[in-house]
Amino acid sequence: MTTVTLETAQRELPSLIQEVLLGKRLLITLDRSPVAELVPAAKPKSRPVFGSAKGLIGMGDNFDEPLEDFTDYLS
């Protein structure tokens, strides 16, 4: 992680943002104490599209038939 002073960050913000766009993280300090961190923003998650799995999921022909393990309980 790169460390820069607040004064440098104010003066060179556009170039620092370019570094962050490349995936770097920057720590901004004031009087040698950390005060802020400049990190890449998280990309928004894509929302699922309704019906996008149509045709990918199927049920067996015997889905509604009783399970063999439960035949004793059904009589």
DSSP file (Angstrom, degrees, kcal/mol; ACC not computed):
  #  RESIDUE AA STRUCTURE BP1 BP2  ACC     N-H-->O    O-->H-N    N-H-->O    O-->H-N    TCO  KAPPA ALPHA  PHI   PSI    X-CA   Y-CA   Z-CA
    1    1 A M              0   0    0      0, 0.0     2,-0.3     0, 0.0    25,-0.2   0.000 360.0 360.0 360.0 133.9    0.0    0.0    0.0
    2    2 A T  E     -a   26   0A   0     23,-1.8    25,-3.3     2,-0.0     2,-0.5  -0.655 360.0-148.8 -86.5 140.5    1.4    3.4   -0.9
    3    3 A T  E     +a   27   0A   0     -2,-0.3     2,-0.3    23,-0.2    25,-0.2  -0.934  19.6 173.1-112.1 131.3    1.4    6.2    1.7
    4    4 A V  E     -a   28   0A   0     23,-2.9    25,-2.4    -2,-0.5     2,-0.1  -0.960  30.8-113.1-132.9 152.8    1.0    9.8    0.7
    5    5 A T  E  >  -a   29   0A   0     -2,-0.3     4,-2.6    23,-0.2    25,-0.2  -0.407  30.6-112.2 -79.1 162.0    0.6   13.0    2.7
    6    6 A L  H  > S+     0   0    0     23,-2.1     4,-2.5     1,-0.2     5,-0.2   0.891 118.6  54.0 -60.4 -40.3   -2.6   15.0    2.7
    7    7 A E  H  > S+     0   0    0     22,-0.2     4,-1.9     1,-0.2    -1,-0.2   0.921 110.1  46.3 -61.6 -44.1   -0.9   17.8    0.9
    8    8 A T  H  > S+     0   0    0      1,-0.2     4,-2.8     2,-0.2    -2,-0.2   0.906 111.1  52.8 -64.3 -41.5    0.4   15.5   -1.8
    9    9 A A  H  < S+     0   0    0     -4,-2.6     4,-0.4     1,-0.2    -2,-0.2   0.900 110.0  48.0 -62.0 -41.0   -3.1   13.9   -2.2
   10   10 A Q  H  < S+     0   0    0     -4,-2.5     3,-0.4     1,-0.2    -1,-0.2   0.886 117.1  42.6 -65.8 -38.0   -4.7   17.4   -2.6
   11   11 A R  H  < S+     0   0    0     -4,-1.9    -2,-0.2    -5,-0.2    -1,-0.2   0.845 126.4  29.9 -77.2 -35.0   -2.1   18.4   -5.2
   12   12 A E  S  X S+     0   0    0     -4,-2.8     4,-2.2    -5,-0.2     3,-0.4   0.001  74.6 130.0-118.5  27.7   -2.0   15.1   -7.2
   13   13 A L  H  > S+     0   0    0     -4,-0.4     4,-2.6    -3,-0.4     5,-0.2   0.885  71.5  53.9 -54.9 -45.8   -5.5   13.7   -6.7
   14   14 A P  H  > S+     0   0    0      0, 0.0     4,-1.5     0, 0.0    -1,-0.2   0.912 112.4  43.9 -58.3 -41.2   -6.1   13.0  -10.5
   15   15 A S  H  > S+     0   0    0     -3,-0.4     4,-1.5     2,-0.2    -2,-0.2   0.861 112.5  52.9 -72.1 -32.8   -2.9   10.9  -10.8
   16   16 A L  H  X S+     0   0    0     -4,-2.2     4,-2.1     1,-0.2    -1,-0.2   0.889 106.3  53.2 -67.0 -38.2   -3.6    9.1   -7.5
   17   17 A I  H  X S+     0   0    0     -4,-2.6     4,-2.3    -5,-0.2    -1,-0.2   0.884 104.5  55.8 -63.9 -36.8   -7.1    8.2   -8.8
   18   18 A Q  H  X S+     0   0    0     -4,-1.5     4,-0.8    -5,-0.2    -1,-0.2   0.892 107.1  49.8 -61.7 -38.5   -5.5    6.7  -11.9
   19   19 A E  H ><>S+     0   0    0     -4,-1.5     5,-1.8     1,-0.2     3,-0.7   0.907 109.2  51.4 -64.5 -41.4   -3.4    4.5   -9.6
   20   20 A V  H ><5S+     0   0    0     -4,-2.1     3,-2.0     1,-0.3    -2,-0.2   0.876 103.0  59.1 -64.4 -36.8   -6.5    3.4   -7.7
   21   21 A L  H 3<5S+     0   0    0     -4,-2.3    -1,-0.3     1,-0.3    -2,-0.2   0.769 100.9  56.8 -62.7 -24.1   -8.2    2.5  -11.0
   22   22 A L  T <<5S-     0   0    0     -4,-0.8    -1,-0.3    -3,-0.7    -2,-0.2   0.425 130.6 -95.9 -85.8   0.6   -5.3    0.1  -11.6
   23   23 A G  T < 5S+     0   0    0     -3,-2.0    -3,-0.2     1,-0.3    -2,-0.1   0.427  78.3 138.3 104.0  -0.1   -6.1   -1.6   -8.3
   24   24 A K      < -     0   0    0     -5,-1.8     2,-0.4    15,-0.1    -1,-0.3  -0.415  43.5-140.1 -77.9 155.6   -3.7    0.1   -5.9
   25   25 A R        -     0   0    0     14,-0.1   -23,-1.8    -2,-0.1     2,-0.4  -0.941  15.4-158.1-114.2 138.5   -4.7    1.2   -2.4
   26   26 A L  E     -aB   2  38A   0     12,-2.7    12,-3.3    -2,-0.4     2,-0.5  -0.953   7.3-152.3-122.4 136.6   -3.4    4.5   -1.0
   27   27 A L  E     -aB   3  37A   0    -25,-3.3   -23,-2.9    -2,-0.4     2,-0.5  -0.927  12.9-153.7-105.6 125.3   -3.1    5.6    2.6
   28   28 A I  E     -aB   4  36A   0      8,-3.1     7,-3.0    -2,-0.5     8,-1.7  -0.862  14.8-166.9-102.3 130.4   -3.4    9.3    3.2
   29   29 A T  E     -aB   5  34A   0    -25,-2.4   -23,-2.1    -2,-0.5     2,-0.4  -0.830  17.2-162.0-119.2 154.6   -1.6   10.7    6.3
   30   30 A L  E >  S- B   0  33A   0      3,-2.6     3,-1.5    -2,-0.3   -25,-0.0  -0.980  87.2  -9.6-133.1 120.0   -1.7   14.0    8.2
   31   31 A D  T 3  S-     0   0    0     -2,-0.4    -1,-0.1     1,-0.3   -26,-0.0   0.900 130.2 -58.1  54.5  42.7    1.2   14.7   10.5
   32   32 A R  T 3  S+     0   0    0      1,-0.2    -1,-0.3     0, 0.0   -27,-0.0   0.531 115.7 114.5  67.1   9.5    2.4   11.0    9.9
   33   33 A S  E <  S-B   30   0A   0     -3,-1.5    -3,-2.6     0, 0.0    -1,-0.2  -0.920  73.8-112.0-108.7 135.1   -1.0    9.7   11.2
   34   34 A P  E     +B   29   0A   0      0, 0.0    -5,-0.3     0, 0.0     3,-0.1  -0.424  42.6 162.4 -64.9 133.4   -3.3    7.8    8.9
   35   35 A V  E     +     0   0A   0     -7,-3.0     2,-0.3     1,-0.4    -6,-0.2   0.582  60.1   7.1-124.1 -22.6   -6.5    9.7    8.2
   36   36 A A  E     -B   28   0A   0     -8,-1.7    -8,-3.1     2,-0.0     2,-0.4  -0.992  54.1-142.9-158.8 158.7   -8.0    8.1    5.1
   37   37 A E  E     -B   27   0A   0     -2,-0.3     2,-0.7   -10,-0.2   -10,-0.2  -0.997  10.2-151.9-129.2 131.3   -7.6    5.3    2.7
   38   38 A L  E     +B   26   0A   0    -12,-3.3   -12,-2.7    -2,-0.4    -2,-0.0  -0.906  29.7 164.9-104.0 114.5   -8.3    5.6   -1.0
   39   39 A V        -     0   0    0     -2,-0.7   -14,-0.1   -14,-0.2   -19,-0.1  -0.885  43.8 -87.6-129.4 156.7   -9.4    2.2   -2.4
   40   40 A P        -     0   0    0      0, 0.0     2,-0.1     0, 0.0   -19,-0.1  -0.389  49.6-112.7 -62.4 140.1  -11.0    1.0   -5.6
   41   41 A A        -     0   0    0      1,-0.1     2,-0.2    -2,-0.1     0, 0.0  -0.469  32.4-107.0 -72.9 145.1  -14.8    1.1   -5.4
   42   42 A A        -     0   0    0     -2,-0.1    -1,-0.1     1,-0.1     3,-0.1  -0.508  33.6-117.3 -71.8 138.2  -16.6   -2.3   -5.5
   43   43 A K        -     0   0    0     -2,-0.2    -1,-0.1     1,-0.1     3,-0.1  -0.553  35.7-103.9 -74.6 140.1  -18.4   -3.0   -8.7
   44   44 A P        -     0   0    0      0, 0.0     2,-0.2     0, 0.0    -1,-0.1  -0.372  36.6-112.1 -65.3 141.9  -22.1   -3.4   -8.3
   45   45 A K        -     0   0    0      1,-0.1     2,-0.2    -2,-0.1    -3,-0.0  -0.493  31.6-114.6 -72.5 140.9  -23.4   -6.9   -8.4
   46   46 A S        -     0   0    0     -2,-0.2    -1,-0.1     1,-0.1     3,-0.0  -0.551  29.1-123.2 -76.2 142.4  -25.5   -7.8  -11.4
   47   47 A R        -     0   0    0     -2,-0.2    -1,-0.1     1,-0.1     2,-0.0  -0.623  29.2-104.7 -84.9 142.8  -29.1   -8.6  -10.6
   48   48 A P        -     0   0    0      0, 0.0     2,-0.5     0, 0.0    -1,-0.1  -0.370  31.9-124.1 -65.4 145.3  -30.5  -11.9  -11.7
   49   49 A V    >   -     0   0    0     -2,-0.0     3,-2.1    -3,-0.0     4,-0.2  -0.811  27.1-113.9 -93.9 125.2  -32.7  -11.8  -14.7
   50   50 A F  T 3  S+     0   0    0     -2,-0.5    -1,-0.0     1,-0.3     0, 0.0  -0.357 100.4  12.6 -59.2 128.5  -36.2  -13.3  -14.1
   51   51 A G  T >  S+     0   0    0     -2,-0.1     3,-1.5     1,-0.0    -1,-0.3   0.522  84.1 128.5  85.4   6.7  -36.6  -16.5  -16.2
   52   52 A S  T <  S+     0   0    0     -3,-2.1    -2,-0.1     1,-0.3    -1,-0.0   0.696  72.4  52.3 -71.2 -16.4  -32.9  -16.8  -17.2
   53   53 A A  T >> S+     0   0    0     -4,-0.2     3,-2.5     2,-0.1     4,-0.6   0.294  76.9 139.8 -98.6   9.6  -32.8  -20.4  -16.0
   54   54 A K  T <4 S+     0   0    0     -3,-1.5     0, 0.0     1,-0.3     0, 0.0  -0.310  74.8  12.7 -58.4 129.0  -35.8  -21.4  -18.1
   55   55 A G  T 34 S+     0   0    0      2,-0.3    -1,-0.3    -2,-0.0    -2,-0.1   0.333 106.8  90.6  87.5  -7.0  -35.2  -24.8  -19.7
   56   56 A L  T <4 S+     0   0    0     -3,-2.5     2,-0.4     1,-0.1    -2,-0.2   0.639  79.9  58.3 -93.4 -16.3  -32.2  -25.6  -17.5
   57   57 A I     <  +     0   0    0     -4,-0.6     2,-0.3     2,-0.0    -2,-0.3  -0.944  63.9 173.3-120.2 134.3  -34.0  -27.3  -14.7
   58   58 A G        -     0   0    0     -2,-0.4     2,-0.4    -3,-0.0    -2,-0.0  -0.917  21.8-135.4-136.3 163.3  -36.2  -30.3  -15.0
   59   59 A M        -     0   0    0     -2,-0.3    -2,-0.0     1,-0.0     2,-0.0  -0.918  28.7-109.7-118.8 145.7  -38.1  -32.8  -12.9
   60   60 A G    >   -     0   0    0     -2,-0.4     3,-1.4     1,-0.1     4,-0.2  -0.311  27.1-116.2 -68.5 156.2  -38.2  -36.5  -13.2
   61   61 A D  T 3  S+     0   0    0      1,-0.3     3,-0.4     2,-0.1    -1,-0.1   0.769 115.4  53.2 -63.8 -25.9  -41.4  -38.2  -14.4
   62   62 A N  T >  S+     0   0    0      1,-0.2     3,-1.1     2,-0.1    -1,-0.3   0.089  71.5 118.5 -97.4  23.4  -41.8  -40.0  -11.0
   63   63 A F  T <  S+     0   0    0     -3,-1.4    -1,-0.2     1,-0.3    -2,-0.1   0.876  77.5  44.2 -58.1 -41.7  -41.5  -36.8   -8.9
   64   64 A D  T 3  S+     0   0    0     -3,-0.4    -1,-0.3    -4,-0.2    -2,-0.1   0.517  90.7 105.4 -85.0  -4.7  -45.0  -37.1   -7.4
   65   65 A E  S <  S-     0   0    0     -3,-1.1    -3,-0.0     1,-0.1     2,-0.0  -0.474  81.4-100.3 -76.0 147.3  -44.7  -40.9   -6.7
   66   66 A P        -     0   0    0      0, 0.0     2,-0.2     0, 0.0    -1,-0.1  -0.318  40.1-107.4 -64.3 148.7  -44.2  -41.9   -3.0
   67   67 A L    >   -     0   0    0      1,-0.1     3,-1.4    -3,-0.1     4,-0.2  -0.509  19.7-125.9 -75.9 145.5  -40.6  -42.8   -2.0
   68   68 A E  G >  S+     0   0    0      1,-0.3     3,-1.3     2,-0.2     4,-0.3   0.839 108.0  62.5 -61.3 -33.3  -39.8  -46.4   -1.4
   69   69 A D  G 3  S+     0   0    0      1,-0.2    -1,-0.3     2,-0.1     3,-0.3   0.720 105.2  47.1 -65.4 -20.6  -38.5  -45.6    2.1
   70   70 A F  G X> S+     0   0    0     -3,-1.4     4,-1.0     1,-0.2     3,-0.7   0.303  76.2 103.3-106.6   8.8  -41.9  -44.4    3.2
   71   71 A T  H <> S+     0   0    0     -3,-1.3     4,-0.7     1,-0.2     3,-0.4   0.844  78.9  57.5 -62.2 -32.8  -44.2  -47.2    1.9
   72   72 A D  H 34 S+     0   0    0     -4,-0.3     3,-0.3    -3,-0.3    -1,-0.2   0.832 107.4  48.2 -65.9 -30.9  -44.6  -48.6    5.4
   73   73 A Y  H <4 S+     0   0    0     -3,-0.7    -1,-0.2     1,-0.2    -2,-0.2   0.666 104.6  59.9 -82.8 -17.7  -45.9  -45.3    6.7
   74   74 A L  H  <        0   0    0     -4,-1.0    -1,-0.2    -3,-0.4    -2,-0.2   0.612 360.0 360.0 -89.0 -13.2  -48.4  -44.9    3.8
   75   75 A S     <        0   0    0     -4,-0.7    -1,-0.2    -3,-0.3    -2,-0.1   0.466 360.0 360.0 -98.7 360.0  -50.5  -48.0    4.4
